[in-house]
Protein backbone atom coordinates (compact mmCIF):
# COMPACT_ATOMS: atom_id res chain seq x y z
CA UNK A 1 0.00 0.00 0.00
CA UNK A 2 1.28 3.46 -0.88
CA UNK A 3 2.01 6.40 1.36
CA UNK A 4 -0.79 8.96 1.53
CA UNK A 5 -0.51 12.75 1.26
CA UNK A 6 -3.19 14.71 3.11
CA UNK A 7 -3.69 18.49 3.07
CA UNK A 8 -5.45 20.08 6.04
CA UNK A 9 -6.93 23.53 5.38
CA UNK A 10 -7.26 25.83 8.38
CA UNK A 11 -9.08 29.07 7.61
CA UNK A 12 -11.21 31.91 8.87
CA UNK A 13 -14.83 31.49 7.82
CA UNK A 14 -17.03 34.35 6.63
CA UNK A 15 -20.26 34.09 8.60
CA UNK A 16 -23.10 32.73 6.41
CA UNK A 17 -21.37 33.99 3.24
CA UNK A 18 -20.95 31.12 0.82
CA UNK A 19 -19.49 33.13 -2.03
CA UNK A 20 -16.82 34.70 0.15
CA UNK A 21 -15.85 31.37 1.69
CA UNK A 22 -15.62 29.54 -1.61
CA UNK A 23 -13.53 32.34 -3.10
CA UNK A 24 -11.20 32.27 -0.09
CA UNK A 25 -10.75 28.51 -0.28
CA UNK A 26 -10.11 28.74 -4.02
CA UNK A 27 -7.37 31.29 -3.38
CA UNK A 28 -5.77 29.26 -0.59
CA UNK A 29 -5.77 26.03 -2.57
CA UNK A 30 -4.57 27.68 -5.78
CA UNK A 31 -1.62 29.14 -3.88
CA UNK A 32 -0.74 25.80 -2.28
CA UNK A 33 2.00 24.16 -4.34
CA UNK A 34 1.89 20.82 -2.52
CA UNK A 35 0.84 17.72 -4.43
CA UNK A 36 -1.77 15.87 -2.42
CA UNK A 37 -4.18 12.95 -2.43
CA UNK A 38 -6.80 14.33 -0.03
CA UNK A 39 -7.89 17.87 0.89
CA UNK A 40 -9.76 18.28 4.18
CA UNK A 41 -11.86 21.40 4.90
CA UNK A 42 -13.52 22.47 8.18
CA UNK A 43 -17.07 21.68 9.28
CA UNK A 44 -19.71 23.80 7.50
CA UNK A 45 -16.92 25.34 5.45
CA UNK A 46 -19.25 27.53 3.36
CA UNK A 47 -21.18 29.17 6.22
CA UNK A 48 -19.66 28.62 9.62
CA UNK A 49 -21.47 26.58 12.30
CA UNK A 50 -24.90 28.16 12.05
CA UNK A 51 -28.40 27.06 12.98
CA UNK A 52 -29.86 29.33 10.29
CA UNK A 53 -30.42 26.37 7.99
CA UNK A 54 -33.51 27.54 6.11
CA UNK A 55 -32.00 30.19 3.82
CA UNK A 56 -28.57 28.54 3.65
CA UNK A 57 -29.34 24.87 2.97
CA UNK A 58 -28.67 23.45 -0.48
CA UNK A 59 -29.86 20.43 -2.44
CA UNK A 60 -27.35 17.83 -3.55
CA UNK A 61 -27.11 19.44 -6.96
CA UNK A 62 -26.43 22.92 -5.58
CA UNK A 63 -23.43 25.25 -5.85
CA UNK A 64 -21.40 23.73 -3.02
CA UNK A 65 -21.53 20.29 -4.61
CA UNK A 66 -20.55 21.82 -7.96
CA UNK A 67 -17.61 23.58 -6.30
CA UNK A 68 -16.44 20.38 -4.60
CA UNK A 69 -16.58 18.46 -7.87
CA UNK A 70 -14.68 21.15 -9.75
CA UNK A 71 -12.05 21.48 -7.04
CA UNK A 72 -11.49 17.71 -6.79
CA UNK A 73 -11.12 17.44 -10.56
CA UNK A 74 -8.79 20.42 -10.71
CA UNK A 75 -6.50 19.07 -7.98
CA UNK A 76 -6.88 15.41 -8.96
CA UNK A 77 -7.51 14.70 -5.29
CA UNK A 78 -10.38 13.74 -3.02
CA UNK A 79 -11.91 16.75 -1.25
CA UNK A 80 -13.83 16.45 2.03
CA UNK A 81 -15.92 19.10 3.75
CA UNK A 82 -19.32 19.44 5.41
CA UNK A 83 -22.12 21.84 4.47
CA UNK A 84 -25.82 22.38 5.16
CA UNK A 85 -27.73 19.96 2.96
CA UNK A 86 -31.48 19.77 2.46
CA UNK A 87 -33.06 16.50 1.45
CA UNK A 88 -36.54 15.13 1.89
CA UNK A 89 -37.63 18.26 3.75
CA UNK A 90 -34.91 17.84 6.38
CA UNK A 91 -31.61 19.57 7.07
CA UNK A 92 -28.32 17.75 7.58
CA UNK A 93 -24.80 18.70 8.62
CA UNK A 94 -23.45 16.61 5.76
CA UNK A 95 -19.89 15.65 5.01
CA UNK A 96 -19.15 15.02 1.35
CA UNK A 97 -16.23 12.92 0.16
CA UNK A 98 -15.79 14.11 -3.42
CA UNK A 99 -13.51 12.24 -5.83
CA UNK A 100 -11.79 13.66 -8.93
CA UNK A 101 -14.13 11.76 -11.25
CA UNK A 102 -17.20 13.45 -9.71
CA UNK A 103 -18.39 10.44 -7.72
CA UNK A 104 -18.96 11.00 -4.03
CA UNK A 105 -20.09 9.56 -0.72
CA UNK A 106 -21.74 11.32 2.21
CA UNK A 107 -21.83 11.14 5.98
CA UNK A 108 -24.43 12.94 8.10
CA UNK A 109 -23.16 14.05 11.50
CA UNK A 110 -24.26 11.52 14.07
CA UNK A 111 -23.71 13.44 17.31
CA UNK A 112 -25.42 16.81 17.12
CA UNK A 113 -24.18 19.51 19.49
CA UNK A 114 -27.10 19.96 21.87
CA UNK A 115 -25.49 22.92 23.68
CA UNK A 116 -25.93 24.95 20.49
CA UNK A 117 -29.35 23.50 19.67
CA UNK A 118 -28.01 21.65 16.63
CA UNK A 119 -30.38 18.76 17.35
CA UNK A 120 -33.36 21.13 16.99
CA UNK A 121 -32.40 22.09 13.43
CA UNK A 122 -30.59 19.14 11.91
CA UNK A 123 -31.37 15.47 11.55
CA UNK A 124 -28.70 13.10 12.90
CA UNK A 125 -27.03 10.50 10.74
CA UNK A 126 -27.49 6.81 11.37
CA UNK A 127 -24.44 5.21 9.73
CA UNK A 128 -20.71 5.64 9.51
CA UNK A 129 -18.94 6.18 6.22
CA UNK A 130 -15.80 4.25 5.31
CA UNK A 131 -14.00 5.42 2.18
CA UNK A 132 -10.83 4.32 0.41
CA UNK A 133 -7.96 6.20 -1.20
CA UNK A 134 -4.79 4.62 -2.57
CA UNK A 135 -5.63 1.43 -0.69
CA UNK A 136 -6.17 3.20 2.64
CA UNK A 137 -9.38 2.76 4.62
CA UNK A 138 -10.49 6.13 6.01
CA UNK A 139 -13.19 7.06 8.53
CA UNK A 140 -14.31 10.73 8.27
CA UNK A 141 -16.33 12.20 11.15
CA UNK A 142 -17.52 15.64 12.28
CA UNK A 143 -16.61 17.76 15.33
CA UNK A 144 -18.74 16.65 18.32
CA UNK A 145 -18.38 13.02 17.18
CA UNK A 146 -14.89 13.26 18.69
CA UNK A 147 -16.28 13.04 22.21
CA UNK A 148 -17.87 9.61 21.61
CA UNK A 149 -15.18 6.94 21.19
CA UNK A 150 -17.57 4.08 20.42
CA UNK A 151 -18.54 5.82 17.16
CA UNK A 152 -14.94 5.91 15.95
CA UNK A 153 -14.04 2.44 17.25
CA UNK A 154 -11.74 0.68 14.80
CA UNK A 155 -13.74 -2.38 13.84
CA UNK A 156 -12.88 -2.00 10.14
CA UNK A 157 -9.08 -1.86 10.48
CA UNK A 158 -9.03 1.62 9.01
CA UNK A 159 -5.72 3.44 8.89
CA UNK A 160 -6.84 7.07 8.96
CA UNK A 161 -9.40 8.85 11.13
CA UNK A 162 -10.45 12.38 10.14
CA UNK A 163 -12.39 15.02 12.09
CA UNK A 164 -13.77 18.20 10.47
CA UNK A 165 -14.68 20.78 13.08
CA UNK A 166 -15.77 24.19 14.30
CA UNK A 167 -14.34 23.58 17.79
CA UNK A 168 -14.39 26.61 20.15
CA UNK A 169 -11.22 27.99 21.71
CA UNK A 170 -12.27 27.61 25.39
CA UNK A 171 -12.19 23.82 24.96
CA UNK A 172 -9.10 23.62 22.78
CA UNK A 173 -7.36 21.35 25.32
CA UNK A 174 -10.22 18.84 25.02
CA UNK A 175 -9.84 18.88 21.23
CA UNK A 176 -6.16 18.01 21.25
CA UNK A 177 -6.35 15.48 24.10
CA UNK A 178 -9.26 13.65 22.50
CA UNK A 179 -7.58 13.53 19.08
CA UNK A 180 -4.51 11.94 20.67
CA UNK A 181 -6.70 9.47 22.57
CA UNK A 182 -8.57 8.42 19.43
CA UNK A 183 -5.21 7.84 17.68
CA UNK A 184 -3.86 5.70 20.52
CA UNK A 185 -6.95 3.56 21.09
CA UNK A 186 -7.52 2.91 17.37
CA UNK A 187 -3.83 2.65 16.38
CA UNK A 188 -4.63 4.93 13.45
CA UNK A 189 -3.39 8.24 12.10
CA UNK A 190 -5.86 10.79 13.49
CA UNK A 191 -6.15 14.24 11.92
CA UNK A 192 -8.38 17.09 13.05
CA UNK A 193 -9.12 20.19 10.95
CA UNK A 194 -10.59 23.23 12.69
CA UNK A 195 -11.42 26.81 11.74
CA UNK A 196 -9.97 30.00 13.24
CA UNK A 197 -11.49 33.39 14.07
CA UNK A 198 -14.73 34.55 15.63
CA UNK A 199 -18.08 33.33 14.34
CA UNK A 200 -21.38 35.20 14.04
CA UNK A 201 -22.37 34.21 17.56
CA UNK A 202 -19.23 35.70 19.07
CA UNK A 203 -17.47 32.37 19.71
CA UNK A 204 -13.72 32.32 19.19
CA UNK A 205 -11.80 29.52 17.44
CA UNK A 206 -8.05 29.02 17.69
CA UNK A 207 -7.86 26.30 15.05
CA UNK A 208 -5.36 23.92 16.64
CA UNK A 209 -5.52 21.81 13.50
CA UNK A 210 -3.55 18.74 14.54
CA UNK A 211 -2.25 15.41 13.35
CA UNK A 212 -1.26 12.42 15.46
CA UNK A 213 0.21 9.14 14.36
CA UNK A 214 -0.97 5.64 15.33
CA UNK A 215 0.94 5.90 18.65
CA UNK A 216 -0.47 9.29 19.61
CA UNK A 217 2.71 11.17 18.70
CA UNK A 218 2.03 14.67 17.40
CA UNK A 219 2.98 15.27 13.77
CA UNK A 220 1.41 18.70 13.32
CA UNK A 221 -0.14 21.46 15.41
CA UNK A 222 -1.11 24.86 14.00
CA UNK A 223 -2.99 27.52 15.99
CA UNK A 224 -4.40 30.90 14.93
CA UNK A 225 -3.00 30.85 11.41
CA UNK A 226 -4.54 30.26 8.02
CA UNK A 227 -2.89 27.84 5.65
CA UNK A 228 -2.77 24.54 3.80
CA UNK A 229 -0.70 21.98 5.70
CA UNK A 230 0.33 18.78 3.93
CA UNK A 231 1.56 15.60 5.59
CA UNK A 232 2.77 12.28 4.23
CA UNK A 233 1.42 9.26 6.09
CA UNK A 234 3.35 5.99 6.01
CA UNK A 235 1.40 2.77 5.73
CA UNK A 236 4.51 0.63 6.30
CA UNK A 237 5.35 2.36 9.58
CA UNK A 238 1.78 1.99 10.82
CA UNK A 239 1.63 -1.69 9.92
CA UNK A 240 4.96 -2.37 11.61
CA UNK A 241 3.73 -0.65 14.78
CA UNK A 242 0.51 -2.67 14.81
CA UNK A 243 2.43 -5.91 14.32
CA UNK A 244 4.77 -5.07 17.19
CA UNK A 245 1.91 -4.03 19.49
CA UNK A 246 -1.22 -5.87 18.28
CA UNK A 247 -3.62 -4.27 20.75
CA UNK A 248 -6.51 -4.18 18.27
CA UNK A 249 -6.65 -7.98 18.31
CA UNK A 250 -7.82 -7.82 21.93
CA UNK A 251 -10.69 -5.39 21.36
CA UNK A 252 -14.17 -6.26 22.60
CA UNK A 253 -16.75 -7.58 20.17
CA UNK A 254 -19.30 -4.80 20.33
CA UNK A 255 -21.86 -3.65 17.77
CA UNK A 256 -21.89 -0.03 16.62
CA UNK A 257 -25.57 -0.25 15.70
C-alpha positions in Angstrom: 0.0 0.0 0.0 1.3 3.5 -0.9 2.0 6.4 1.4 -0.8 9.0 1.5 -0.5 12.7 1.3 -3.2 14.7 3.1 -3.7 18.5 3.1 -5.4 20.1 6.0 -6.9 23.5 5.4 -7.3 25.8 8.4 -9.1 29.1 7.6 -11.2 31.9 8.9 -14.8 31.5 7.8 -17.0 34.3 6.6 -20.3 34.1 8.6 -23.1 32.7 6.4 -21.4 34.0 3.2 -20.9 31.1 0.8 -19.5 33.1 -2.0 -16.8 34.7 0.2 -15.9 31.4 1.7 -15.6 29.5 -1.6 -13.5 32.3 -3.1 -11.2 32.3 -0.1 -10.7 28.5 -0.3 -10.1 28.7 -4.0 -7.4 31.3 -3.4 -5.8 29.3 -0.6 -5.8 26.0 -2.6 -4.6 27.7 -5.8 -1.6 29.1 -3.9 -0.7 25.8 -2.3 2.0 24.2 -4.3 1.9 20.8 -2.5 0.8 17.7 -4.4 -1.8 15.9 -2.4 -4.2 12.9 -2.4 -6.8 14.3 0.0 -7.9 17.9 0.9 -9.8 18.3 4.2 -11.9 21.4 4.9 -13.5 22.5 8.2 -17.1 21.7 9.3 -19.7 23.8 7.5 -16.9 25.3 5.5 -19.2 27.5 3.4 -21.2 29.2 6.2 -19.7 28.6 9.6 -21.5 26.6 12.3 -24.9 28.2 12.1 -28.4 27.1 13.0 -29.9 29.3 10.3 -30.4 26.4 8.0 -33.5 27.5 6.1 -32.0 30.2 3.8 -28.6 28.5 3.7 -29.3 24.9 3.0 -28.7 23.5 -0.5 -29.9 20.4 -2.4 -27.3 17.8 -3.5 -27.1 19.4 -7.0 -26.4 22.9 -5.6 -23.4 25.3 -5.9 -21.4 23.7 -3.0 -21.5 20.3 -4.6 -20.5 21.8 -8.0 -17.6 23.6 -6.3 -16.4 20.4 -4.6 -16.6 18.5 -7.9 -14.7 21.2 -9.8 -12.0 21.5 -7.0 -11.5 17.7 -6.8 -11.1 17.4 -10.6 -8.8 20.4 -10.7 -6.5 19.1 -8.0 -6.9 15.4 -9.0 -7.5 14.7 -5.3 -10.4 13.7 -3.0 -11.9 16.8 -1.2 -13.8 16.4 2.0 -15.9 19.1 3.7 -19.3 19.4 5.4 -22.1 21.8 4.5 -25.8 22.4 5.2 -27.7 20.0 3.0 -31.5 19.8 2.5 -33.1 16.5 1.4 -36.5 15.1 1.9 -37.6 18.3 3.7 -34.9 17.8 6.4 -31.6 19.6 7.1 -28.3 17.8 7.6 -24.8 18.7 8.6 -23.5 16.6 5.8 -19.9 15.7 5.0 -19.2 15.0 1.4 -16.2 12.9 0.2 -15.8 14.1 -3.4 -13.5 12.2 -5.8 -11.8 13.7 -8.9 -14.1 11.8 -11.2 -17.2 13.5 -9.7 -18.4 10.4 -7.7 -19.0 11.0 -4.0 -20.1 9.6 -0.7 -21.7 11.3 2.2 -21.8 11.1 6.0 -24.4 12.9 8.1 -23.2 14.1 11.5 -24.3 11.5 14.1 -23.7 13.4 17.3 -25.4 16.8 17.1 -24.2 19.5 19.5 -27.1 20.0 21.9 -25.5 22.9 23.7 -25.9 24.9 20.5 -29.3 23.5 19.7 -28.0 21.6 16.6 -30.4 18.8 17.4 -33.4 21.1 17.0 -32.4 22.1 13.4 -30.6 19.1 11.9 -31.4 15.5 11.5 -28.7 13.1 12.9 -27.0 10.5 10.7 -27.5 6.8 11.4 -24.4 5.2 9.7 -20.7 5.6 9.5 -18.9 6.2 6.2 -15.8 4.2 5.3 -14.0 5.4 2.2 -10.8 4.3 0.4 -8.0 6.2 -1.2 -4.8 4.6 -2.6 -5.6 1.4 -0.7 -6.2 3.2 2.6 -9.4 2.8 4.6 -10.5 6.1 6.0 -13.2 7.1 8.5 -14.3 10.7 8.3 -16.3 12.2 11.1 -17.5 15.6 12.3 -16.6 17.8 15.3 -18.7 16.6 18.3 -18.4 13.0 17.2 -14.9 13.3 18.7 -16.3 13.0 22.2 -17.9 9.6 21.6 -15.2 6.9 21.2 -17.6 4.1 20.4 -18.5 5.8 17.2 -14.9 5.9 16.0 -14.0 2.4 17.2 -11.7 0.7 14.8 -13.7 -2.4 13.8 -12.9 -2.0 10.1 -9.1 -1.9 10.5 -9.0 1.6 9.0 -5.7 3.4 8.9 -6.8 7.1 9.0 -9.4 8.9 11.1 -10.5 12.4 10.1 -12.4 15.0 12.1 -13.8 18.2 10.5 -14.7 20.8 13.1 -15.8 24.2 14.3 -14.3 23.6 17.8 -14.4 26.6 20.2 -11.2 28.0 21.7 -12.3 27.6 25.4 -12.2 23.8 25.0 -9.1 23.6 22.8 -7.4 21.3 25.3 -10.2 18.8 25.0 -9.8 18.9 21.2 -6.2 18.0 21.3 -6.3 15.5 24.1 -9.3 13.6 22.5 -7.6 13.5 19.1 -4.5 11.9 20.7 -6.7 9.5 22.6 -8.6 8.4 19.4 -5.2 7.8 17.7 -3.9 5.7 20.5 -6.9 3.6 21.1 -7.5 2.9 17.4 -3.8 2.7 16.4 -4.6 4.9 13.4 -3.4 8.2 12.1 -5.9 10.8 13.5 -6.2 14.2 11.9 -8.4 17.1 13.1 -9.1 20.2 10.9 -10.6 23.2 12.7 -11.4 26.8 11.7 -10.0 30.0 13.2 -11.5 33.4 14.1 -14.7 34.6 15.6 -18.1 33.3 14.3 -21.4 35.2 14.0 -22.4 34.2 17.6 -19.2 35.7 19.1 -17.5 32.4 19.7 -13.7 32.3 19.2 -11.8 29.5 17.4 -8.1 29.0 17.7 -7.9 26.3 15.1 -5.4 23.9 16.6 -5.5 21.8 13.5 -3.5 18.7 14.5 -2.2 15.4 13.3 -1.3 12.4 15.5 0.2 9.1 14.4 -1.0 5.6 15.3 0.9 5.9 18.7 -0.5 9.3 19.6 2.7 11.2 18.7 2.0 14.7 17.4 3.0 15.3 13.8 1.4 18.7 13.3 -0.1 21.5 15.4 -1.1 24.9 14.0 -3.0 27.5 16.0 -4.4 30.9 14.9 -3.0 30.8 11.4 -4.5 30.3 8.0 -2.9 27.8 5.6 -2.8 24.5 3.8 -0.7 22.0 5.7 0.3 18.8 3.9 1.6 15.6 5.6 2.8 12.3 4.2 1.4 9.3 6.1 3.4 6.0 6.0 1.4 2.8 5.7 4.5 0.6 6.3 5.3 2.4 9.6 1.8 2.0 10.8 1.6 -1.7 9.9 5.0 -2.4 11.6 3.7 -0.6 14.8 0.5 -2.7 14.8 2.4 -5.9 14.3 4.8 -5.1 17.2 1.9 -4.0 19.5 -1.2 -5.9 18.3 -3.6 -4.3 20.7 -6.5 -4.2 18.3 -6.6 -8.0 18.3 -7.8 -7.8 21.9 -10.7 -5.4 21.4 -14.2 -6.3 22.6 -16.7 -7.6 20.2 -19.3 -4.8 20.3 -21.9 -3.7 17.8 -21.9 0.0 16.6 -25.6 -0.2 15.7 
